């Protein structure tokens, strides 16, 4: 068992970013014994997390000071909290100075710290990152004493967060955890996912490694990340205010080591890599980026990443291991788990895609994922528009009684859900299969073809009309047409095909 240690006394533990990668696992584990006060931008249903008697879920945007203060008052009235674990943060891989960095990582943290004073916690645990530190030099790995002086915008905002904590030591004991790169058996760490998809994808670049392959970062399985926090909760009273801890395996894992392990597993022997000389990496990445911009689909790799080719972010977390009497589980090291990642990618590519696209949701998104976000943003508005359109129509199946409003709405709702899934995955076939199934069911119930086609048109119009009111829709007009209008038209064709086949062949469907 990994989680063999428990906190002795039941606690009230607040977690920001509760639906995030590490947050949702912590909620699941801590709720067994403790009360979890979860703070997240998303409602519980959208976060796809089941309700639990030991979980108090507050939908709150930490950047909204008024809403956060009101939430804090509610939490205080309910008993306050013993510990706050601050996981919520913004990070992307664009290398650009996105305003969300300051809004979420600095301004929101200030608001949270001010609100936390009212809750009177004993400890405030701040999730930072080893990426906040500058890249290590030979024989000088990152330790708990390394200052967070990284040059990336993310590093700078994390440094501000750490410095901010020192102003609140009179209210609670702050603790800082610098996590290594968190991953799971489904990957869910964007740079690693891109590497595996490239090397195992079979394309022209599947054997190319930048530089000597010595680019390296430390990794930590998300389950080890959760066990680290559990142990920290046990030992928190033994730690000093503002103490820095490093959560990760010593050293760092290079791209070349990963490449050798991945290709050996897949090919039965290590594939010989083609090394792209470091001076050529920057122009190569730049050309791909320019082409991607022109085609409206920028690659993950950005020119700024060329600066880190053959550089290592090595860590030495020996002091943390002594302080917490904790160490990573060898069974959960990345090299040990790599076969599981590869098999998940091979056996269930749709789930692999889904999980890793969600991990990339803060990046400069591809058009399909940007449209998907708009669909999720306006989901309720779209459904209301559909209801209003249905209220104006009376639909009757030939010999059957009038369908209830809820029966009609359910079909339209499922149609919308399937269309949303198609947009997210960039694959229309599941949606088209639903259209065929709907047509066959309605045909059997006595509906005429015009009524089924009209149902698809209602969803299409509701989506397009709703999204057109968003400022982002203008630059996505072409994508909305391709991802919404076109699949619906193809779906209409499937419906017509079902009715035509029934008229010509009867119950015997011709072969595809």
C-alpha positions, -999 to +999 in steps of 0.1 A: +000+000+000+013+034-009-009+054+014-001+034+046+003+065+067-026+086+079-031+118+097-040+109+133-067+135+139-096+143+116-090+177+101-108+203+080-086+207+050-092+234+023-079+226-012-078+251-040-078+237-075-097+208-062-106+194-096-071+196-109-046+169-115-033+165-080-063+181-063-089+156-073-067+127-061-062+144-027-099+151-024-106+114-030-080+103-004-085+128+023-123+126+024-120+090+038-110+105+072-112+142+070-135+170+059-124+185+026-134+221+018-129+221-019-125+254-038-126+253-076-138+274-106-159+245-118-191+232-102-190+197-088-209+181-118-187+197-144-156+186-125-170+150-129-166+143-092-191+125-071-206+142-041-195+129-007-207+137+029-171+147+039-167+171+009-179+207+010-177+220-026-175+258-032-175+270-068-154+301-066-130+320-088-100+330-066-095+362-087-130+374-076-122+391-042-158+397-032-169+362-040-138+348-022-145+368+009-181+356+009-170+320+005-145+324+034-173+337+056-194+306+048-164+283+055-157+301+088-194+297+098-191+260+090-161+255+113-132+271+095-102+250+084-071+235+100-050+235+069-051+252+035-035+235+005-031+260-023-028+241-056-046+264-080-022+280-105-018+290-141+009+275-164+013+271-201+041+262-225+038+291-249+066+311-233+045+342-236+037+367-209+001+357-206-019+381-182-034+350-165+000+344-148-003+375-127-040+373-124-040+337-110-006+332-095+000+365-079-032+386-075-054+357-067-029+344-041-029+377-024-067+376-022-066+340-009-040+348+018-061+378+030-092+356+031-073+329+049-066+351+078-103+349+086-103+311+085-074+309+111-057+278+098-027+264+115-008+258+083-009+271+047+008+247+022+018+264-010+024+242-041+053+257-059+075+239-085+112+230-091+106+248-124+106+280-103+144+275-099+170+282-125+184+252-143+211+234-123+247+236-132+270+204-132+274+190-097+251+216-082+215+201-082+185+221-070+180+217-032+156+231-007+180+261-003+180+270-040+164+304-045+135+305-070+152+327-095+141+311-127+137+334-157+104+320-171+073+340-163+059+311-143+090+310-122+088+347-115+052+345-104+059+315-082+088+334-066+064+363-059+040+338-043+067+324-020+079+358-010+043+369-003+039+341+022+064+357+046+040+385+053+015+362+068+036+342+094+018+361+122-015+344+111-004+309+102+026+288+095+034+288+057+051+257+041+064+256+005+065+225-016+084+225-049+070+196-069+088+178-097+069+173-130+038+154-120+026+126-143+002+096-142-001+062-159-020+082-186+008+107-188-011+140-183+021+160-184+022+179-218+059+178-226+061+141-219+030+134-239+043+152-269+076+133-267+058+099-266+034+108-293+063+119-315+086+089-309+058+063-311+038+079-338+057+065-367+061+098-385+092+113-401+103+129-367+099+096-347+137+091-344+148+127-340+161+139-306+171+175-300+208+180-293+226+152-275+193+141-258+205+154-224+175+177-218+163+164-184+138+172-157+128+153-125+094+135-125+070+124-098+040+101-102+008+119-091+002+091-066+036+098-050+026+135-050-005+127-031+014+105-006+039+133-001+011+157+009-004+131+032+029+127+049+034+164+051+001+168+069+013+143+095+046+160+100+035+196+096+040+205+133+076+194+131+084+219+104+095+255+106+074+284+092+084+291+056+103+258+053+109+247+017+105+211+007+113+194-026+089+166-038+106+144-064+132+118-072+168+128-070+185+136-103+166+140-135+156+118-164+169+127-198+152+126-232+177+100-244+170+077-215+132+081-221+137+075-258+157+043-253+132+029-228+102+037-249+115+024-282+130-007-265+096-015-251+078-010-284+104-023-309+120-050-288+153-031-289+165+005-286+159+025-318+190+044-330+181+081-327+189+109-351+204+138-332+195+173-344+225+195-335+217+221-309+224+251-332+198+238-357+171+233-331+160+269-329+156+275-366+139+241-370+114+249-342+109+284-356+101+271-391+075+246-377+060+274-356+056+297-386+040+270-407+017+261-378+006+297-375-002+299-412-023+268-410-040+278-377-025+249-357+007+258-339+028+229-327+035+224-290+072+232-295+079+269-294+111+288-302+119+296-265+123+259-258+155+258-279+172+276-250+168+245-228+181+218-252+207+197-234+201+215-201+192+196-169+170+205-140+184+180-115+173+179-079+187+167-045+157+162-022+177+143+006+169+169+032+132+167+025+133+129+028+149+132+062+125+159+074+094+139+064+107+104+066+093+099+031+107+088-002+092+082-037+079+047-043+103+029-067+074+012-084+061+046-094+092+059-111+087+071-147+109+044-162+090+017-143+056+031-153+065+038-189+051+005-202+018+014-186+018+048-203+026+031-236-001+004-233-028+030-223-018+050-254-020+020-276-051+002-262-073+033-255-062+062-277-094+081-272-090+082-234-053+090-238-063+119-261-090+131-237-069+131-206-039+147-223-060+174-241-074+184-207-039+186-194-032+211-222-063+232-217-044+263-207-022+263-238-028+283-269-054+258-280-061+243-314-093+255-330-113+224-322-104+227-285-112+264-284-146+257-299-150+229-274-143+253-245-170+277-259-195+248-261-188+240-225-189+277-215-224+282-230-238+247-226-266+258-204-275+287-226-275+264-257-298+240-238-322+268-229-323+279-266-331+244-276-360+242-251-374+275-263-373+262-299-390+230-289-417+248-271-427+263-305-431+229-321-455+201-316-441+167-326-463+136-330-453+102-341-478+087-366-499+064-345-481+071-312-492+096-286-477+130-283-441+129-270-435+148-237-414+179-237-388+161-216-387+132-240-380+156-269-355+176-250-336+145-239-329+135-275-317+170-284-295+171-252-278+138-262-273+151-297-256+182-283-234+160-260-223+138-289-216+169-310-195+183-282-175+151-279-169+151-317-156+187-315-133+179-286-118+148-302-117+161-337-135+129-349-171+130-363-178+093-365-192+089-330-216+118-337-226+104-371-233+070-355-256+087-330-274+103-359-279+070-375-291+054-343-315+082-337-329+080-372-334+042-369-352+046-335-374+074-348-382+055-380-393+025-359-415+049-338-433+062-369-417+096-372-412+110-407-377+120-419-384+158-418-390+156-380-357+139-374-338+163-397-355+192-379-342+180-346-306+181-358-312+216-373-325+229-340-293+218-322-271+233-350-289+267-350-289+269-312-251+263-310-242+287-338-265+314-327-253+312-291-216+311-299-219+340-323-224+363-293-189+355-279-161+379-290-138+349-297-163+335-322-153+359-349-118+345-353-132+310-350-159+314-376-143+290-400-137+264-373-173+267-360-185+260-396-161+230-400-168+216-365-205+223-361-223+230-393-204+203-414-209+174-390-246+183-386-249+182-424-232+149-425-255+137-397-285+148-418-271+127-447-270+097-423-306+103-414-317+105-450-298+074-458-316+054-431-350+065-444-340+059-480-327+024-472-359+016-453-379+026-483-358+005-508-346-024-488-370-026-459-356-040-427-325-053-445-298-027-443-274-029-473-237-035-465-216-004-458 
